[in-house]
């Protein structure tokens, strides 16, 4: 099943907010207050986005974050991978556990195909397209 964790969800919200303010520097504290999460938590997420080269920061008075490139050039797949890692099919059999249905599972060959379709779709969609 395809799931988005809270870190990825908040990371997408940060990226969308920055995309709404092209060329502006946004501090995270107002966004944290609006989302009712801690500023340190959003800063941790922003750090992951910064390490992936998706955003940049400026310190000091008037500091904050801004997009490293135009929103049209940032793919949704880049954001998800920066926050959640590479998307994979996680069959219980692959975790050294035996799934009682593995031998007759009708989905074990379908999931990799579906995952490729999802990855392809996310790689085609830009951050700007989510606005």
JOZITA-V734492 format. One record per run of one state. SS is the DSSP state (H for helix, E for strand, - for the rest). FROM is the first residue (numbers start at 1). TO is the last residue. If there is no record, write none. Layout:
ss:SS from:FROM to:TO
ss:SS from:FROM to:TO
This chain:
ss:- from:1 to:5
ss:H from:6 to:20
ss:- from:21 to:25
ss:E from:26 to:26
ss:- from:27 to:28
ss:H from:29 to:35
ss:- from:36 to:38
ss:H from:39 to:51
ss:- from:52 to:54
ss:E from:55 to:58
ss:- from:59 to:63
ss:E from:64 to:67
ss:- from:68 to:70
ss:H from:71 to:73
ss:- from:74 to:74
ss:E from:75 to:75
ss:H from:76 to:84
ss:- from:85 to:91
ss:H from:92 to:95
ss:- from:96 to:109
ss:H from:110 to:124
ss:- from:125 to:125
ss:E from:126 to:126
ss:- from:127 to:127
ss:H from:128 to:130
ss:- from:131 to:131
